[in-house]
Amino acid sequence: MKQYLLLMVLAFNCLFVNAKDIDFPTIKNKQGITVVVEKGHWTEYVNQYLAPEFTRLTQVPVKIIELELAHMQDVQTQSMVNAKSQYDVVTLEAGWAKEWASKGYTIPLNSLAKKYDKKKQRWKNFLKYFFPSLIEILSYKGLLYSVPYNTYVMGNHYRYDLFNDVNEQANFQAQYHYKLAPPKTLDQLTDVAKFFTRKKGQLLKGQVLNKNFYGVALMSGNKPHINDEWSAILWAKGGYWFKPNYVNKHLLNFSIPNNDEFLKQTALYYLNLKQYAFPANESFAYIESAEALSNGDVAMWPFAYNNLWVKSSLLKSNDPKQRFAISATPGGKPYHGAYAFSVAYDSKNPEAAFWFLRFMTSKQGQFKYANGGGNPTRKDVSLELTQKIKLFSPQHYALKASFKANMAWSGDIKNHGHYMSTAMGTIYPLLSQYAYLIASKELKYDVGINKLMFEMMKAQNENGEKAMVMH
């Protein structure tokens, strides 16, 4: 990993030699801050490069705490509920933003700007550079409580060399009567996944396989990420988990679907697609899926997080001609969101915490974060990087796919209860739990869906600000 980070720094150095650091004021409180980040390769870059740079500029020490997504919510919530003041900057999955804001766990950023940004250093224009859909998700009652630093919007990570092999193209055309290409629809995804699933001893690109090969990798383990795949499929089919209802543009309540037909279709689709997926145990999630692609075990990771382009495009197989690319997710409705920074209400140094957040999400900070494989949340950074980096490289594909997906979500966030509820910290684990139980056939799909609807409505009505009704 250290070798990888060094290569990334050298490869991108030409982009940043003239970059001017953010103009910090003198931070009066020099007490060190503790920052929570999601565990991953980009976090190592923050720890080794960005946090030390912030300290150099401000003389404020930074301690980085890495947490896996599965534990991130509980660990941070326990600290804030008990006012332990353990963390100054907290990291949240975008779906938790409104819940944490409604409970007072996080501080409105405009109030911090008024207090600590006396010169108003472009604060008024600061937000216009971020993807609007992310700002929509992270805002609560018209105020922004979190700033996104790493978007994980989905794309289809696939083997470019397989899709462009003339023999594979001819065979696919003969079997399915249309051209082989990255699938745009869910039906096409099933076709392509089935087509590329091969047994040991069969041919792939004209070569005899020495192991089984699969059409797709799915994050079907007992982890939060299975819900993101189900959401992408459900939304692509035109369904929803629960819907926000408005009166005169004001949120009135939420309702579960009139019928569960779209939910059943989603469950059955996923169960069918699994037969063409790389075998997964209960721990199988995003790292394992990325490695299945890079190891030469699958043709596609169709519901991949685009900030994982670094992992999914590592050449680990024995095929030197293996190449990778990224397209839109099949169905065109990828799971959307970002990891975001907020200042905890019980921070011991909210001044330094605020400026760390500003540093990490400034134009310069986002450029440098891209060094470590992070996926930028700013439109300006994404567009400039797309123009400067190598054409048709995995990161180039990731940036283009992410930009289109992020912009496509603009204006549509308010139509999804998933992003409007203040109880998603409770509901999200329920979605993941029941998706896994159904996918692993521990529950029949119709039984699981009925139980999920009941538990979800109960969770919203016990923990959310607005009620959830039957229809």
Residue pairs with C-beta under 8 A, 6 or more apart in sequence:
1 41
1 44
4 41
4 310
5 44
5 45
5 48
5 49
5 372
8 45
8 371
8 372
8 373
9 49
9 371
12 370
12 371
12 389
15 367
15 385
15 388
15 389
16 364
16 367
16 368
16 371
19 364
19 367
19 368
20 364
21 53
21 57
21 364
22 57
22 358
22 359
22 362
22 364
22 365
23 121
24 57
24 58
24 355
24 359
25 116
25 117
25 118
25 119
25 121
25 355
27 58
27 59
27 60
27 351
27 352
27 355
28 351
29 60
29 349
29 351
29 352
30 59
30 60
30 352
31 60
31 348
31 349
31 352
32 60
32 61
32 62
32 63
32 349
33 60
33 61
33 62
33 63
33 88
33 89
33 347
33 348
33 349
33 352
33 353
33 356
34 62
34 63
34 65
34 86
34 87
34 88
34 89
35 51
35 62
35 63
35 64
35 65
35 87
35 88
35 89
35 91
35 341
35 353
35 356
36 65
36 67
36 72
36 75
36 76
36 87
36 89
36 90
36 91
37 43
37 46
37 64
37 65
37 66
37 67
37 91
37 339
38 66
38 67
38 68
38 69
38 72
38 91
38 150
38 339
39 66
39 67
39 68
39 69
41 310
41 311
41 372
41 373
42 150
42 307
42 369
42 372
42 373
42 374
43 64
43 66
44 372
45 369
45 371
45 372
45 373
45 374
46 64
46 360
46 369
46 372
47 64
47 66
49 368
49 371
49 372
50 359
50 360
50 365
50 368
50 369
50 372
51 62
51 64
52 62
53 368
54 60
54 62
54 356
54 359
55 61
55 62
57 359
58 352
58 355
60 349
60 352
60 356
62 356
65 87
67 75
67 76
67 91
69 93
69 224
69 225
70 223
70 224
72 91
72 92
72 93
73 92
73 93
73 96
73 425
76 87
76 90
76 91
76 92
76 344
77 105
77 425
78 84
79 85
79 86
79 87
79 344
79 346
80 87
80 90
80 100
80 105
80 344
80 345
80 346
83 346
84 346
85 344
85 346
85 347
85 348
87 344
87 347
88 343
88 344
88 347
88 348
88 349
88 350
88 352
88 353
88 356
89 341
89 342
89 343
89 344
89 347
89 353
89 356
89 357
90 100
90 105
90 106
90 341
90 342
90 343
90 344
91 339
91 340
91 341
91 342
92 100
92 106
92 146
92 339
92 340
92 342
93 337
93 339
93 428
94 134
94 137
94 138
94 146
94 148
94 336
94 337
94 338
94 339
94 340
94 419
95 137
95 337
95 418
95 419
95 424
95 425
95 428
96 424
96 425
96 428
97 106
97 137
97 138
97 139
97 140
97 145
97 146
97 340
97 342
98 140
98 419
98 420
98 421
98 422
98 424
99 421
99 422
99 423
99 424
99 425
99 463
100 106
100 145
100 342
100 425
101 108
101 140
101 141
101 143
101 145
101 146
101 422
102 140
102 422
102 465
103 422
104 345
105 342
105 344
105 345
106 145
106 146
106 342
106 343
106 344
106 345
107 145
107 342
107 343
107 344
107 345
107 347
107 350
108 143
108 144
108 145
109 143
109 144
109 145
109 146
109 147
109 343
109 354
109 357
110 143
110 144
112 343
112 350
112 354
113 120
113 123
113 354
115 351
116 350
116 351
116 354
116 355
117 123
117 354
126 358
127 135
127 144
129 363
129 378
129 379
129 380
129 381
130 147
130 148
130 361
130 377
130 378
130 379
131 148
131 151
131 377
131 378
131 379
131 406
131 407
131 409
131 410
132 407
132 410
132 411
133 336
133 406
133 407
133 409
133 410
133 411
133 412
133 413
134 148
134 151
134 337
134 338
134 340
134 377
134 406
135 144
135 148
136 410
136 413
136 414
136 419
137 336
137 337
137 338
137 413
137 419
138 144
138 145
138 146
138 147
138 148
138 338
138 340
139 145
140 422
145 342
146 340
146 341
146 342
147 340
147 341
147 342
147 357
147 361
147 377
148 338
148 339
148 340
148 361
148 377
149 338
149 339
149 340
149 341
149 360
149 361
149 366
149 369
149 374
149 377
150 307
150 338
150 339
150 369
150 374
150 375
150 377
151 306
151 307
151 337
151 338
151 375
151 376
151 377
151 402
151 406
152 305
152 306
152 307
152 308
152 335
152 337
152 338
152 339
152 375
153 305
153 306
153 334
153 335
153 336
153 337
153 338
153 375
153 402
153 405
153 406
153 409
154 228
154 232
154 303
154 304
154 305
154 306
154 329
154 334
154 335
154 336
154 405
155 304
155 306
155 326
155 327
155 328
155 329
155 334
155 397
155 398
155 401
155 402
155 405
156 182
156 183
156 300
156 301
156 302
156 303
156 304
156 326
156 327
156 328
156 329
156 330
157 290
157 293
157 300
157 301
157 304
157 308
157 309
157 312
157 313
157 324
157 325
157 326
158 182
158 293
158 299
158 300
158 301
158 302
158 324
158 325
158 326
158 327
159 293
159 298
159 299
159 300
159 322
159 323
159 324
160 323
160 324
160 325
161 205
161 319
161 321
161 322
161 323
162 168
162 196
162 204
162 205
162 299
163 169
163 180
163 181
163 182
163 299
163 325
165 205
165 206
167 205
167 206
168 180
168 204
168 205
169 179
169 180
171 195
172 179
172 180
172 192
172 195
173 179
173 180
175 195
176 191
176 195
180 192
180 195
182 192
182 300
182 325
182 327
182 328
183 189
183 191
183 192
183 300
183 302
183 330
184 328
184 330
184 332
185 330
185 331
186 233
186 236
186 237
186 269
186 330
186 331
188 330
189 216
189 273
189 300
189 302
189 330
189 331
190 269
190 272
190 273
190 276
192 215
192 299
192 300
193 214
193 215
193 216
193 273
193 276
193 277
193 299
193 300
193 302
194 215
194 276
195 215
196 204
196 213
196 214
196 215
196 276
196 298
196 299
196 300
197 213
197 214
197 215
197 275
197 276
198 204
198 209
198 212
198 213
199 209
199 212
200 209
200 210
200 211
200 212
201 208
201 209
202 208
202 209
202 213
203 209
204 213
205 321
211 297
213 296
213 297
213 298
213 299
214 276
214 277
214 278
214 292
214 297
214 298
214 299
215 276
215 277
215 298
215 299
215 300
216 273
216 276
216 277
216 278
216 298
216 299
216 300
216 301
216 302
217 277
217 278
217 280
217 288
217 289
217 290
217 292
217 293
217 297
217 298
217 300
217 301
218 226
218 229
218 270
218 273
218 274
218 277
218 278
218 280
218 289
218 303
219 225
219 226
219 228
219 229
219 280
219 284
219 285
219 286
219 288
219 289
219 303
220 226
220 229
220 270
220 274
220 277
220 280
220 284
220 436
220 439
220 440
221 280
221 281
221 282
221 283
221 284
221 285
221 288
221 436
222 282
222 283
222 436
222 440
223 283
223 284
223 285
223 432
223 436
224 428
224 429
224 432
225 285
225 286
225 432
226 285
226 432
226 435
226 436
226 439
227 428
227 431
227 432
227 435
228 303
228 335
229 270
229 303
229 335
229 435
230 266
230 267
230 270
230 431
230 435
231 241
231 335
231 418
231 431
232 303
232 329
232 331
232 333
232 334
232 335
233 266
233 269
233 270
233 303
233 331
234 240
234 241
234 262
234 263
234 266
235 331
235 333
235 416
236 329
236 330
236 331
236 332
236 333
237 262
237 265
237 266
237 269
237 331
238 262
239 257
239 261
239 262
239 263
239 265
239 266
240 257
240 262
240 416
240 417
240 418
241 256
241 417
241 418
241 427
241 431
241 456
242 254
242 255
242 256
242 257
242 417
242 418
242 421
242 456
242 457
242 460
242 468
243 254
243 255
243 256
243 257
243 415
243 416
243 417
244 251
244 253
244 254
244 414
244 415
244 416
244 417
244 420
244 421
245 251
245 252
245 253
245 254
245 255
246 252
246 414
251 420
251 466
252 466
253 466
253 467
253 468
253 469
254 417
254 420
254 421
254 460
254 464
254 466
254 467
254 468
254 469
255 468
255 469
255 470
255 471
256 453
256 456
256 457
256 468
256 469
256 470
256 471
257 263
257 453
257 471
258 471
260 446
260 449
260 450
260 453
263 449
264 445
264 446
264 449
267 438
267 445
267 448
267 449
268 445
270 435
270 438
270 439
271 438
271 439
271 441
271 445
274 439
277 298
278 289
278 292
278 297
278 298
280 288
282 436
282 440
286 304
286 305
286 308
287 311
289 301
289 304
289 312
290 301
290 304
290 308
290 311
290 312
291 311
291 316
292 298
292 301
293 300
293 301
293 304
293 312
293 324
294 311
294 312
294 313
294 314
294 315
294 316
294 317
294 324
295 316
295 317
296 316
296 317
296 318
296 319
296 322
301 312
302 329
302 330
303 329
303 334
303 335
304 312
304 326
306 326
306 375
306 398
306 401
306 402
306 405
307 373
307 374
307 375
307 398
309 326
309 373
309 375
309 394
309 395
309 397
309 398
310 373
310 394
310 395
312 324
312 394
313 324
313 394
315 322
324 394
324 397
325 392
325 394
325 397
326 394
326 397
326 398
326 400
326 401
327 397
327 401
328 334
328 401
328 404
328 405
329 405
332 408
334 405
336 405
336 406
336 409
338 377
341 356
341 357
341 360
341 361
342 357
343 350
343 353
343 354
343 357
344 353
347 353
359 365
360 366
360 369
361 377
361 378
363 378
363 380
363 381
366 374
366 376
366 377
366 378
366 381
367 376
367 381
367 384
367 385
369 376
370 376
370 381
370 385
370 395
373 395
375 398
375 399
375 402
376 382
376 385
376 399
379 403
382 399
382 402
382 403
383 403
385 395
385 399
386 396
386 399
386 400
386 403
389 395
389 396
389 399
390 396
413 419
413 420
414 420
418 424
421 427
421 460
421 464
421 466
422 463
422 464
422 465
422 466
423 459
423 460
423 462
423 463
423 464
425 463
426 459
426 462
426 463
427 456
427 459
427 460
430 452
430 455
430 456
430 459
431 452
431 456
434 443
434 448
434 449
434 451
434 452
434 455
436 442
437 443
437 448
438 444
438 445
438 448
438 449
443 451
456 468
457 468
457 470
460 466
460 467
460 468
461 467
461 468
